[in-house]
Amino acid sequence: MSSDQNSSAADWVVDGVEGLALWARADRVLPGGGIYLSRSARFAGEGVLPGFVRDAMGCRVVDADGRKYIDFICANGPNLLGYGHPAVQEAFLEQARRPASMNFFSPSMIELAEQLVERHPGQDWAVLAKTGSEVVTLACRVARKATGRSLIVAFNQAYHGSDAELSPWPPPGVPSSRLDDIVRLPWNDAPALEEFCRDHSGKIAGVLFNALDQNSFQPTRFAEPGFVRAIAEAGRKTGAALILDDVRQGFRMNPRGSHHALGIDPDLLCLGKGLGNGYSVSALLGRDALREGARGIMFTSSLHFEQPPMQAAMATLQAYDREDAFGAMTRAGSRLRAGIEAAAVETGHAIDFSGPPAMPTLLFEDDPDHSRGMWFSREAARRGVLIHPGLNGFLCAAHDDESIDEALFAVEEALAATPLPAG
């Protein structure tokens, strides 16, 4: 932001006239509550972040009132290379000049499937879809069909999409019988997983896991080596399929997938979010041993076959490698963390900064009701920086030195404006 904008930051309100008008319209026509909750600014607390974004470019977004922000939310993950990346936009628009969906398969579908299989050694086939939720749900179906078993082991609070069966919270409007074949075990508890596998070895179809334990208003926890070994052993000893949900962490923990960061080989790999740099495309990859499990499953949708998002995904993969996007995000995230930690010391705040550089979680210590975190996020937003008070953030490859410098200047001011804990 300019110095003039910074000088008037304290006079801002988070939502301007247009934003408030849009909230009034939304409240009339959207059911609210759990619907779209994690994508709503209200999940951060009332009035903490601007509710509506009209435009974006690179690592910056523009709200409904024309205010610009450096964005560390990145559309909850899809913004991988930078909003409006030229090569991705060109690939999408070139294909969009023709009808998006036509009869039967498209060449784009085969080309993208081939590129994904080549990119992930050990994975032999791919199924393309639109969302991460779809491919995670499909992975569980493939594991069940391939093994002839019903149980899926997952871990407490882990989010695996919007399918009611996989909800980590009691799902309103869903019969309890839908949850009978999902077992939730404690994260990082290798003995609990080993014991369950011993007792139910012949019933487990798959072990569904993320590379990180990332939940709202909680520090990010990495998988401990012994826990990773227990997951690998669960697959080897029980014959269950290992299903890695890499929808969130994919491309941000390792260029070839977060399983390389963990040191584990999944049988089924779920990709989404950043795969199309904001365009709606996802993929399930699998081993040959599970190919027959995937064959014959009825999985289709008219819009699964849209070609423009597939072209965008191929352009995203090429640009990601060509521009060393992983290195750029890692460097920017490391600078951001070091700067925020230094600013916290300077202003007297005790913070908990966790997670990998490209997916950081910032929380305040001694903040049981999260009010100080919300206060800070509101102050940062008023100074042109979006940092979520309860969810992990995301870096994209467009976060350059200039944007990080600007953000850190604003963050130090926001920290200084945030009350210290009483006493």
C-alpha positions in Angstrom: 0.0 0.0 0.0 1.1 3.6 -0.5 2.1 5.7 2.5 -1.1 7.7 2.1 -3.1 4.5 2.4 -1.1 3.4 5.4 -1.7 6.7 7.2 -5.4 6.3 6.9 -5.5 2.6 7.6 -6.8 3.1 11.1 -9.9 4.9 9.7 -10.9 1.9 7.6 -13.8 -0.4 8.2 -13.3 -4.0 7.0 -16.4 -4.0 4.8 -17.2 -0.9 2.9 -20.6 0.2 1.5 -20.6 -2.3 -1.3 -19.5 -5.1 0.9 -22.1 -4.4 3.5 -24.8 -4.3 0.8 -23.7 -7.6 -0.6 -23.9 -9.2 2.9 -27.5 -8.0 3.2 -28.3 -9.6 -0.1 -26.5 -12.8 0.8 -28.4 -13.1 4.1 -31.6 -13.0 2.1 -30.8 -15.7 -0.5 -28.2 -18.0 1.1 -29.0 -20.5 3.8 -25.8 -19.8 5.7 -24.7 -21.8 8.7 -22.6 -24.7 7.6 -23.2 -24.0 3.9 -19.9 -22.6 2.5 -18.8 -22.0 6.0 -15.0 -22.3 5.5 -15.1 -20.0 2.5 -17.1 -17.3 4.2 -15.3 -14.4 5.9 -17.6 -14.9 8.8 -15.7 -18.1 9.7 -12.9 -15.7 10.8 -15.4 -13.8 13.1 -17.9 -11.1 12.3 -16.3 -8.2 10.4 -12.7 -9.5 10.7 -12.0 -10.0 7.0 -13.6 -8.4 3.9 -16.5 -10.6 2.9 -16.4 -10.2 -0.9 -13.6 -10.2 -3.4 -14.2 -8.9 -6.9 -10.8 -9.3 -8.6 -7.3 -10.7 -8.1 -3.9 -10.7 -9.7 -0.7 -12.4 -8.5 -0.8 -12.4 -4.7 -3.2 -9.5 -4.4 -7.0 -9.3 -4.2 -9.5 -6.5 -4.5 -12.6 -6.4 -2.4 -16.1 -5.2 -3.4 -15.2 -1.6 -2.5 -12.0 -1.5 -4.5 -9.6 -2.0 -1.6 -6.4 -4.0 -2.4 -4.9 -6.6 -0.1 -1.8 -8.9 -0.1 -3.5 -12.3 0.2 -2.2 -15.1 2.4 -5.4 -17.1 2.1 -5.0 -17.9 -1.6 -8.6 -19.0 -2.1 -8.0 -21.6 0.6 -5.3 -23.2 -1.6 -6.2 -23.1 -5.3 -4.1 -20.0 -6.0 -0.8 -21.9 -6.4 1.2 -19.8 -9.0 -0.6 -16.5 -8.6 -4.0 -15.3 -9.5 -4.4 -14.8 -13.3 -1.1 -16.5 -14.2 -0.5 -15.6 -17.8 0.3 -19.0 -19.1 -2.6 -20.7 -17.3 -5.0 -18.0 -18.4 -3.8 -18.3 -22.0 -4.2 -22.1 -22.0 -7.7 -21.9 -20.5 -8.9 -19.1 -22.8 -7.5 -20.7 -26.0 -9.5 -23.9 -25.2 -12.6 -21.9 -24.1 -12.9 -20.4 -27.6 -14.3 -23.8 -28.5 -17.3 -25.5 -26.8 -16.2 -26.6 -23.3 -18.1 -29.9 -23.2 -18.8 -32.1 -26.1 -19.6 -35.8 -26.8 -17.5 -38.6 -25.4 -13.9 -38.2 -24.2 -11.6 -35.3 -25.1 -8.0 -35.5 -26.1 -7.3 -33.1 -23.2 -8.4 -35.7 -20.7 -6.0 -38.3 -22.0 -3.1 -35.8 -22.2 -3.6 -34.6 -18.6 -4.0 -38.2 -17.3 -0.7 -39.1 -19.1 1.1 -36.1 -17.6 -0.1 -36.9 -14.1 0.9 -40.6 -14.3 4.3 -39.6 -15.7 4.8 -37.1 -12.9 4.0 -39.6 -10.1 6.1 -42.8 -10.5 4.3 -45.7 -9.0 0.9 -44.4 -10.0 -0.4 -46.1 -13.2 -3.8 -44.6 -14.0 -5.8 -41.4 -13.3 -9.5 -40.4 -13.1 -10.2 -36.7 -13.6 -13.0 -34.8 -11.9 -13.8 -31.3 -10.7 -13.3 -31.2 -6.9 -11.1 -32.7 -4.3 -14.2 -34.0 -2.4 -15.2 -36.1 -5.4 -11.9 -37.9 -5.8 -11.4 -38.6 -2.1 -14.9 -40.2 -2.0 -14.1 -42.1 -5.2 -10.8 -43.4 -3.7 -12.7 -44.9 -0.8 -15.1 -46.6 -3.2 -12.1 -48.0 -5.2 -10.5 -49.3 -2.1 -13.7 -51.0 -1.0 -14.4 -52.6 -4.4 -10.8 -53.8 -4.8 -10.6 -55.4 -1.3 -14.2 -56.5 -0.9 -14.1 -54.9 2.6 -16.0 -52.0 4.1 -14.0 -50.2 6.8 -12.1 -47.0 6.1 -9.7 -45.8 8.8 -9.3 -42.1 9.1 -8.0 -39.8 11.8 -9.7 -37.5 14.3 -10.9 -34.1 12.9 -9.2 -34.7 9.6 -11.2 -33.0 6.8 -11.6 -35.0 3.6 -14.2 -33.1 1.7 -18.0 -32.5 1.9 -19.2 -36.1 1.5 -21.3 -36.8 4.6 -19.7 -40.1 5.3 -16.3 -38.4 5.6 -17.4 -35.5 7.8 -15.2 -35.2 10.9 -18.2 -33.6 12.8 -21.7 -35.0 13.4 -23.4 -34.3 10.1 -26.8 -32.7 10.3 -29.3 -34.4 8.1 -27.3 -37.7 7.6 -28.5 -41.1 8.9 -26.1 -42.5 11.5 -25.8 -45.6 9.4 -23.8 -43.7 6.8 -21.0 -43.4 9.4 -20.9 -47.1 10.5 -17.9 -48.0 8.2 -15.7 -45.0 9.0 -13.4 -45.3 12.0 -11.6 -42.3 13.4 -8.3 -42.8 15.3 -6.0 -40.3 17.1 -3.5 -38.5 14.9 0.2 -39.5 15.5 -0.9 -42.4 17.8 1.0 -45.3 16.2 0.0 -47.8 18.9 -3.7 -47.1 18.4 -3.5 -47.7 14.7 -1.4 -50.9 15.2 -3.9 -52.2 17.7 -6.9 -51.5 15.5 -5.3 -53.2 12.6 -4.5 -56.3 14.6 -8.1 -56.5 15.8 -9.8 -55.7 12.4 -7.2 -56.9 9.8 -9.6 -58.6 7.5 -12.1 -55.8 7.5 -10.1 -52.7 6.5 -10.5 -51.5 3.0 -8.3 -48.4 3.2 -6.4 -46.0 5.5 -7.2 -42.4 4.5 -4.7 -39.8 5.7 -3.3 -36.3 5.1 0.3 -35.3 5.3 -0.4 -32.8 8.1 -2.9 -32.4 10.9 -4.4 -29.0 10.1 -7.6 -28.0 11.9 -9.2 -24.6 12.6 -7.8 -22.6 15.5 -5.2 -25.3 16.2 -1.5 -25.5 15.5 -0.4 -27.5 12.5 1.1 -30.9 13.5 3.4 -32.9 11.3 3.2 -36.6 11.1 5.8 -38.3 13.3 8.1 -40.8 11.7 6.8 -43.7 13.9 3.2 -42.8 12.8 4.2 -42.8 9.2 5.8 -46.2 9.6 2.6 -47.4 11.3 0.5 -46.3 8.3 2.8 -48.0 5.9 2.7 -51.2 8.0 -1.1 -51.0 8.1 -1.2 -51.3 4.4 1.4 -54.1 4.2 0.0 -56.2 7.0 -3.7 -55.9 6.3 -3.8 -55.4 2.5 -5.7 -52.2 2.9 -5.1 -49.5 0.3 -3.2 -46.4 1.6 -5.2 -43.3 0.4 -3.3 -40.0 0.6 -5.6 -37.0 0.5 -3.2 -34.5 -1.0 -5.9 -32.1 -2.1 -4.7 -29.4 0.4 -1.0 -30.2 0.8 -0.3 -31.2 -2.7 2.4 -29.0 -4.5 3.2 -27.1 -1.2 5.2 -29.7 0.8 7.1 -31.3 -2.1 7.1 -30.7 -5.8 6.2 -34.3 -6.5 3.7 -34.8 -3.7 3.6 -34.6 0.1 4.2 -38.4 0.2 7.8 -37.6 -0.7 8.1 -35.4 2.3 6.6 -38.1 4.5 8.6 -41.0 3.0 5.6 -43.2 2.2 4.2 -44.7 -1.1 0.4 -44.4 -1.3 -1.8 -46.8 -3.3 -4.2 -44.0 -4.2 -3.4 -40.3 -4.5 -6.0 -37.5 -4.5 -5.1 -34.2 -6.1 -7.2 -31.0 -6.4 -7.1 -27.3 -5.3 -3.8 -26.0 -6.8 -3.9 -28.5 -9.7 -5.7 -26.0 -12.0 -4.5 -22.8 -10.3 -8.1 -21.9 -9.5 -9.9 -23.8 -12.3 -12.1 -26.7 -11.4 -10.1 -29.9 -12.0 -9.1 -32.7 -9.7 -7.6 -36.2 -10.1 -7.4 -39.6 -8.4 -4.3 -41.5 -9.3 -3.8 -45.2 -8.5 -1.6 -48.3 -8.8 -2.1 -51.1 -11.3 -3.1 -53.4 -8.5 -6.2 -51.2 -7.9 -7.1 -50.7 -11.6 -9.8 -53.4 -11.5 -11.2 -51.9 -8.4 -11.7 -48.7 -10.3 -13.2 -50.3 -13.4 -16.9 -50.6 -13.4 -17.6 -48.0 -10.7 -20.3 -45.6 -11.9 -18.6 -42.2 -11.6 -19.5 -39.5 -14.1 -20.9 -36.0 -14.4 -21.7 -34.0 -17.5 -19.1 -31.3 -16.6 -16.3 -33.7 -15.7 -15.3 -33.5 -19.3 -14.9 -29.7 -19.6 -11.6 -29.2 -21.6 -10.6 -25.6 -20.5 -9.8 -26.6 -16.9 -7.8 -29.6 -18.1 -5.7 -27.3 -20.3 -5.3 -25.0 -17.4 -4.0 -27.9 -15.3 -1.4 -28.9 -17.8 -0.2 -25.3 -18.1 -0.1 -25.1 -14.3 2.1 -28.1 -14.0 4.5 -26.8 -16.7 4.7 -23.3 -15.1 5.1 -24.8 -11.6 8.2 -26.7 -12.7 9.6 -24.1 -15.1 9.3 -21.2 -12.6 10.4 -23.3 -9.5 7.1 -22.4 -7.8 7.9 -24.6 -4.8 11.2 -22.8 -4.2 9.5 -19.4 -4.5 6.8 -20.3 -2.0 9.2 -21.8 0.4 11.5 -18.8 0.3 8.6 -16.3 0.7 7.0 -18.3 3.5 10.3 -18.6 5.4 10.8 -14.8 5.1 7.2 -14.2 6.2 7.6 -16.4 9.3 11.0 -14.9 10.3 9.6 -11.4 10.0 6.4 -12.1 11.9 8.2 -13.8 14.7 10.6 -10.9 15.0 7.7 -8.4 15.0 5.9 -10.4 17.7 9.0 -10.2 19.9 9.3 -6.5 19.2 5.7 -5.8 20.2 5.6 -8.2 23.1 3.3 -10.9 21.7 3.7 -14.6 22.3 2.6 -16.4 19.1 2.5 -20.0 17.9 3.7 -20.2 14.3 3.5 -23.7 12.9 3.4 -25.6 9.6 5.6 -25.7 6.5 6.7 -22.4 4.9 4.0 -22.6 2.1 1.2 -23.5 4.5 1.7 -21.5 7.8 -0.6 -21.4 10.8 -0.4 -18.2 13.0 -2.1 -18.3 16.4 -1.7 -16.3 19.6 -0.7 -17.9 22.9 -2.9 -17.2 25.9 -5.8 -16.5 23.6 -8.4 -19.1 24.6 -11.4 -17.4 22.9 -9.2 -16.4 19.9 -10.3 -12.8 20.3 -6.7 -11.5 20.1 -6.1 -13.4 16.9 -9.3 -12.0 15.4 -8.3 -8.5 16.5 -4.9 -8.9 14.8 -6.4 -10.2 11.6 -8.8 -7.3 11.5 -6.0 -4.8 12.1 -3.9 -6.5 9.4 -6.8 -6.4 6.9 -7.3 -2.7 7.6 -3.7 -2.3 6.6 -4.1 -4.3 3.4 -3.0 -7.8 4.4 -5.3 -10.9 4.6 -4.2 -13.4 7.3 -6.9 -15.8 8.6 -7.2 -15.9 12.4 -8.2 -19.6 12.6 -7.2 -21.5 9.4 -3.8 -22.2 8.1 -2.6 -19.8 5.4 -1.2 -20.4 2.0 1.7 -18.9 0.0 1.7 -18.8 -3.8 4.6 -18.4 -6.2 3.6 -14.7 -6.8 4.6 -13.7 -3.2 7.8 -11.9 -4.1 10.2 -9.9 -1.9 8.2 -6.7 -2.4 4.9 -8.2 -1.3 6.6 -9.8 1.7 8.2 -6.5 2.7 4.9 -4.7 2.4 3.1 -7.4 4.4 5.7 -7.4 7.2 5.5 -3.6 7.6 1.7 -3.9 7.9 1.9 -6.9 10.2 4.2 -5.1 12.7 1.7 -2.2 12.8 -1.2 -4.6 13.3 0.6 -6.4 16.1 1.3 -3.0 17.8 -2.4 -2.3 17.6 -3.4 -5.6 19.0 -3.9 -5.7 22.8 -1.5 -7.8 24.9 -3.1 -10.4 27.3 -4.3 -9.0 30.5 -1.9 -9.1 33.4 
